Amino acid sequence: MVLHLSWSPPLALRAPQRPGGATGKGEPVAATAVRVWEAPADGTPGVE
């Protein structure tokens, strides 16, 4: 099994909307996006 991996640099997501407050009024949420997928066994492109 061969796995491929990609990720984004650290990013800040806008604060979610909360009761009594507008969207983006709170502190941003720090996050990193990660994606892992398996390479097709026979070399043909797969469906994601």
PyMOL commands that set and color helices and strands:
alter all, ss='L'
color gray80, all
select strands_A, chain A and resi 3-7+11-13+29-31+34-38
alter strands_A, ss='S'
color yellow, strands_A
deselect
rebuild
show_as cartoon
